[in-house]
Amino acid sequence: MNQHLYFTMMSLNEMDCIDTIIDLLSHETICQCIDDPIDRSLVTFQYDETGKMTHDRFNRIITAYVNHLYETTLRMNVNLNAHKLLEEAIWILEQNYQSDHATGYDAAQLDAVDPKRGMAFVLERMKELFKTQEREKYIAWVFAIHIDPSDWYMHVRIITTLLERYGHT
C-alpha cells in the first residue's frame, strides 16, 4: 500500500475517536466536569474573615480550602493529614501563583495581608490554579485513553483531521 495513501486514509473507528475527543474536550463538557464544581467549592467554603492575617492563620485557611476542595469537588479518596494538605496548597502556589511583585507562596501570603486584595483574592486565585491543573490532567487523560501511542500514523491522521476541521489557530 502506498504510504501516503495509508497516511491519509482514516477509518470509521478513528472518526468516532475524533468525535469522542471533540465531545470530551468541548467547552461545555470541561465547564460541567471541572470548572463549575471547582467554582462551587469556593462558594461553599467557609472561613473566618475577621481578625489579623498571620502566617499560621494563612496556612490554616489554605489547608482548609484544599481539604474542602478535595472532599467536595475532586472527590479524592485519600486521607491526607493537615501537613500533606498544606504541602499541596504550598505546591500549587509555588508553581503558579503570580502577583504584581512576587511569585509563589510568598506572593500569596503578601496578597492575603494586603488590604486591597486579602484572603478572598488569594482563594479566588487558588481556585483558578486548581481549575487549570485539573483541566490539564483531564486533557492528558482524554488523549491517553483514546489515542494509541504506538500508532504514529493514527496520530498524524487525527491531528490532520482536527486541523482541517478547526484550522491552525
CYANA upper distance limits for C-alpha pairs under 8 A (distance plus 0.5 A):
  1 MET  CA      5 LEU  CA      7.80
  1 MET  CA      6 TYR  CA      7.40
  2 ASN  CA      6 TYR  CA      6.80
  3 GLN  CA      7 PHE  CA      6.51
  4 HIS  CA      8 THR  CA      6.93
  5 LEU  CA      9 MET  CA      6.57
  6 TYR  CA    153 TYR  CA      8.36
  7 PHE  CA    153 TYR  CA      6.32
  7 PHE  CA    154 MET  CA      8.36
  7 PHE  CA    156 VAL  CA      7.83
  7 PHE  CA    157 ARG  CA      6.98
  8 THR  CA    157 ARG  CA      6.55
  9 MET  CA    157 ARG  CA      8.03
 10 MET  CA     14 GLU  CA      6.66
 10 MET  CA     15 MET  CA      7.42
 10 MET  CA    154 MET  CA      8.50
 10 MET  CA    157 ARG  CA      7.12
 11 SER  CA     15 MET  CA      6.88
 12 LEU  CA     16 ASP  CA      6.65
 13 ASN  CA     17 CYS  CA      6.62
 14 GLU  CA     18 ILE  CA      6.68
 14 GLU  CA    154 MET  CA      8.15
 14 GLU  CA    158 ILE  CA      7.77
 15 MET  CA     19 ASP  CA      6.74
 16 ASP  CA     20 THR  CA      6.57
 17 CYS  CA     21 ILE  CA      6.64
 17 CYS  CA    146 HIS  CA      7.00
 17 CYS  CA    147 ILE  CA      8.47
 18 ILE  CA     22 ILE  CA      6.59
 18 ILE  CA    158 ILE  CA      7.18
 18 ILE  CA    162 LEU  CA      8.21
 19 ASP  CA     23 ASP  CA      6.62
 20 THR  CA     24 LEU  CA      6.59
 21 ILE  CA     25 LEU  CA      6.51
 21 ILE  CA    142 VAL  CA      7.14
 21 ILE  CA    143 PHE  CA      7.86
 21 ILE  CA    146 HIS  CA      7.89
 22 ILE  CA     26 SER  CA      6.44
 23 ASP  CA     29 THR  CA      7.73
 24 LEU  CA     29 THR  CA      6.52
 24 LEU  CA     30 ILE  CA      7.91
 24 LEU  CA    142 VAL  CA      7.66
 25 LEU  CA     29 THR  CA      6.98
 25 LEU  CA     30 ILE  CA      6.83
 25 LEU  CA    139 ILE  CA      7.57
 25 LEU  CA    142 VAL  CA      8.34
 26 SER  CA     30 ILE  CA      6.76
 27 HIS  CA     31 CYS  CA      6.56
 28 GLU  CA     32 GLN  CA      6.56
 29 THR  CA     33 CYS  CA      6.46
 30 ILE  CA     34 ILE  CA      6.00
 30 ILE  CA     35 ASP  CA      7.07
 30 ILE  CA    135 ARG  CA      7.81
 31 CYS  CA     35 ASP  CA      5.02
 31 CYS  CA     36 ASP  CA      6.02
 32 GLN  CA     36 ASP  CA      6.11
 32 GLN  CA     37 PRO  CA      7.78
 33 CYS  CA     37 PRO  CA      7.39
 34 ILE  CA     38 ILE  CA      6.77
 34 ILE  CA    131 LYS  CA      7.12
 34 ILE  CA    134 GLU  CA      7.35
 34 ILE  CA    135 ARG  CA      7.33
 35 ASP  CA     39 ASP  CA      6.50
 35 ASP  CA    131 LYS  CA      6.50
 36 ASP  CA     40 ARG  CA      6.67
 37 PRO  CA     41 SER  CA      6.75
 37 PRO  CA     73 THR  CA      6.20
 38 ILE  CA     42 LEU  CA      7.35
 38 ILE  CA     69 LEU  CA      7.61
 38 ILE  CA     73 THR  CA      6.55
 38 ILE  CA     74 LEU  CA      8.50
 38 ILE  CA    127 LYS  CA      7.23
 38 ILE  CA    130 PHE  CA      8.25
 38 ILE  CA    131 LYS  CA      7.17
 39 ASP  CA     43 VAL  CA      7.17
 39 ASP  CA    127 LYS  CA      7.54
 40 ARG  CA     44 THR  CA      6.66
 41 SER  CA     45 PHE  CA      6.55
 41 SER  CA     68 HIS  CA      7.62
 41 SER  CA     69 LEU  CA      6.25
 41 SER  CA     72 THR  CA      7.15
 41 SER  CA     73 THR  CA      6.90
 42 LEU  CA     65 TYR  CA      8.33
 42 LEU  CA     69 LEU  CA      8.26
 42 LEU  CA    123 LEU  CA      8.04
 42 LEU  CA    124 GLU  CA      7.98
 42 LEU  CA    127 LYS  CA      7.50
 45 PHE  CA     65 TYR  CA      7.23
 45 PHE  CA     68 HIS  CA      7.26
 47 TYR  CA     61 ILE  CA      7.45
 49 GLU  CA    119 MET  CA      8.36
 53 MET  CA     57 ARG  CA      6.55
 53 MET  CA     58 PHE  CA      6.82
 53 MET  CA    112 ALA  CA      7.61
 53 MET  CA    113 VAL  CA      6.38
 54 THR  CA     58 PHE  CA      6.49
 54 THR  CA    113 VAL  CA      8.49
 55 HIS  CA     59 ASN  CA      6.80
 55 HIS  CA    109 GLN  CA      8.03
 56 ASP  CA     60 ARG  CA      6.70
 57 ARG  CA     61 ILE  CA      6.69
 58 PHE  CA     62 ILE  CA      6.80
 58 PHE  CA    109 GLN  CA      7.43
 58 PHE  CA    112 ALA  CA      8.07
 58 PHE  CA    119 MET  CA      8.46
 59 ASN  CA     63 THR  CA      6.48
 59 ASN  CA     86 LEU  CA      7.33
 60 ARG  CA     64 ALA  CA      6.55
 60 ARG  CA     86 LEU  CA      8.42
 61 ILE  CA     65 TYR  CA      6.62
 62 ILE  CA     66 VAL  CA      6.73
 62 ILE  CA     86 LEU  CA      7.46
 62 ILE  CA     89 ALA  CA      6.72
 62 ILE  CA    123 LEU  CA      8.07
 63 THR  CA     67 ASN  CA      6.70
 63 THR  CA     82 ALA  CA      7.16
 63 THR  CA     85 LEU  CA      5.93
 63 THR  CA     86 LEU  CA      5.26
 63 THR  CA     89 ALA  CA      6.86
 64 ALA  CA     68 HIS  CA      6.54
 64 ALA  CA     85 LEU  CA      8.45
 65 TYR  CA     69 LEU  CA      6.50
 65 TYR  CA    123 LEU  CA      8.37
 66 VAL  CA     70 TYR  CA      6.58
 66 VAL  CA     85 LEU  CA      6.80
 66 VAL  CA     86 LEU  CA      8.29
 66 VAL  CA     88 GLU  CA      8.05
 66 VAL  CA     89 ALA  CA      6.85
 67 ASN  CA     71 GLU  CA      6.59
 67 ASN  CA     85 LEU  CA      6.92
 68 HIS  CA     72 THR  CA      6.38
 68 HIS  CA     73 THR  CA      8.35
 69 LEU  CA     73 THR  CA      5.81
 69 LEU  CA     74 LEU  CA      6.82
 70 TYR  CA     74 LEU  CA      5.23
 70 TYR  CA     75 ARG  CA      5.98
 70 TYR  CA     76 MET  CA      5.92
 71 GLU  CA     75 ARG  CA      5.73
 71 GLU  CA     76 MET  CA      6.90
 80 LEU  CA     84 LYS  CA      6.14
 80 LEU  CA     85 LEU  CA      6.61
 81 ASN  CA     85 LEU  CA      6.77
 82 ALA  CA     86 LEU  CA      6.55
 83 HIS  CA     87 GLU  CA      6.58
 84 LYS  CA     88 GLU  CA      6.70
 85 LEU  CA     89 ALA  CA      6.78
 86 LEU  CA     90 ILE  CA      6.54
 87 GLU  CA     91 TRP  CA      6.50
 88 GLU  CA     92 ILE  CA      6.84
 89 ALA  CA     93 LEU  CA      6.81
 90 ILE  CA     94 GLU  CA      6.41
 90 ILE  CA    105 TYR  CA      6.39
 91 TRP  CA     95 GLN  CA      6.55
 91 TRP  CA    105 TYR  CA      8.48
 92 ILE  CA     96 ASN  CA      6.59
 92 ILE  CA     97 TYR  CA      7.92
 92 ILE  CA    126 MET  CA      8.26
 92 ILE  CA    129 LEU  CA      7.67
 92 ILE  CA    130 PHE  CA      8.19
 93 LEU  CA     97 TYR  CA      5.30
 93 LEU  CA    104 GLY  CA      5.41
 93 LEU  CA    105 TYR  CA      5.43
 93 LEU  CA    108 ALA  CA      7.62
 93 LEU  CA    126 MET  CA      7.74
 94 GLU  CA    103 THR  CA      7.65
 94 GLU  CA    104 GLY  CA      4.27
 94 GLU  CA    105 TYR  CA      5.53
 95 GLN  CA    104 GLY  CA      6.83
 96 ASN  CA    103 THR  CA      8.08
 96 ASN  CA    104 GLY  CA      6.87
 96 ASN  CA    129 LEU  CA      7.40
 97 TYR  CA    103 THR  CA      6.08
 97 TYR  CA    104 GLY  CA      5.28
 97 TYR  CA    105 TYR  CA      7.54
 97 TYR  CA    107 ALA  CA      7.72
 97 TYR  CA    108 ALA  CA      7.33
 97 TYR  CA    125 ARG  CA      8.01
 97 TYR  CA    126 MET  CA      8.22
 97 TYR  CA    129 LEU  CA      8.12
 98 GLN  CA    102 ALA  CA      7.03
 98 GLN  CA    103 THR  CA      5.12
 98 GLN  CA    104 GLY  CA      6.94
 98 GLN  CA    107 ALA  CA      7.51
 98 GLN  CA    108 ALA  CA      8.45
 99 SER  CA    103 THR  CA      6.27
 99 SER  CA    107 ALA  CA      6.45
 99 SER  CA    108 ALA  CA      7.91
 99 SER  CA    111 ASP  CA      8.11
101 HIS  CA    107 ALA  CA      8.13
102 ALA  CA    106 ASP  CA      7.87
102 ALA  CA    107 ALA  CA      5.54
103 THR  CA    107 ALA  CA      5.50
103 THR  CA    108 ALA  CA      8.09
104 GLY  CA    108 ALA  CA      6.98
105 TYR  CA    109 GLN  CA      6.81
106 ASP  CA    110 LEU  CA      6.67
107 ALA  CA    111 ASP  CA      6.63
108 ALA  CA    112 ALA  CA      6.66
108 ALA  CA    122 VAL  CA      6.53
109 GLN  CA    113 VAL  CA      7.06
110 LEU  CA    114 ASP  CA      6.76
111 ASP  CA    117 ARG  CA      6.24
111 ASP  CA    118 GLY  CA      6.35
111 ASP  CA    119 MET  CA      7.81
111 ASP  CA    121 PHE  CA      8.08
111 ASP  CA    122 VAL  CA      7.16
112 ALA  CA    117 ARG  CA      6.93
112 ALA  CA    118 GLY  CA      4.58
112 ALA  CA    119 MET  CA      4.89
112 ALA  CA    120 ALA  CA      8.25
112 ALA  CA    121 PHE  CA      7.78
112 ALA  CA    122 VAL  CA      6.65
113 VAL  CA    117 ARG  CA      8.13
113 VAL  CA    118 GLY  CA      6.16
113 VAL  CA    119 MET  CA      7.83
114 ASP  CA    118 GLY  CA      5.95
117 ARG  CA    121 PHE  CA      5.92
117 ARG  CA    122 VAL  CA      8.13
118 GLY  CA    122 VAL  CA      7.21
119 MET  CA    123 LEU  CA      6.67
120 ALA  CA    124 GLU  CA      6.63
121 PHE  CA    125 ARG  CA      6.82
122 VAL  CA    126 MET  CA      6.63
123 LEU  CA    127 LYS  CA      6.57
124 GLU  CA    128 GLU  CA      6.95
125 ARG  CA    129 LEU  CA      6.72
126 MET  CA    130 PHE  CA      6.67
127 LYS  CA    131 LYS  CA      6.73
128 GLU  CA    132 THR  CA      6.72
129 LEU  CA    133 GLN  CA      6.69
130 PHE  CA    134 GLU  CA      6.50
131 LYS  CA    135 ARG  CA      6.52
132 THR  CA    136 GLU  CA      6.73
133 GLN  CA    137 LYS  CA      6.85
134 GLU  CA    138 TYR  CA      6.53
135 ARG  CA    139 ILE  CA      6.56
136 GLU  CA    140 ALA  CA      6.70
137 LYS  CA    141 TRP  CA      6.66
138 TYR  CA    142 VAL  CA      6.71
139 ILE  CA    143 PHE  CA      6.94
140 ALA  CA    144 ALA  CA      6.51
141 TRP  CA    145 ILE  CA      6.65
142 VAL  CA    146 HIS  CA      6.75
143 PHE  CA    147 ILE  CA      6.20
144 ALA  CA    148 ASP  CA      7.95
144 ALA  CA    149 PRO  CA      8.33
147 ILE  CA    154 MET  CA      8.30
147 ILE  CA    155 HIS  CA      7.63
148 ASP  CA    154 MET  CA      8.32
148 ASP  CA    155 HIS  CA      8.45
149 PRO  CA    155 HIS  CA      8.21
151 ASP  CA    155 HIS  CA      7.09
152 TRP  CA    156 VAL  CA      6.89
153 TYR  CA    157 ARG  CA      6.68
154 MET  CA    158 ILE  CA      6.55
155 HIS  CA    159 ILE  CA      6.61
156 VAL  CA    160 THR  CA      6.40
157 ARG  CA    161 THR  CA      6.56
158 ILE  CA    162 LEU  CA      6.65
159 ILE  CA    163 LEU  CA      6.60
160 THR  CA    164 GLU  CA      6.61
161 THR  CA    165 ARG  CA      6.63
162 LEU  CA    166 TYR  CA      6.45
162 LEU  CA    167 GLY  CA      8.11
163 LEU  CA    167 GLY  CA      5.27
163 LEU  CA    168 HIS  CA      6.22
164 GLU  CA    168 HIS  CA      8.48
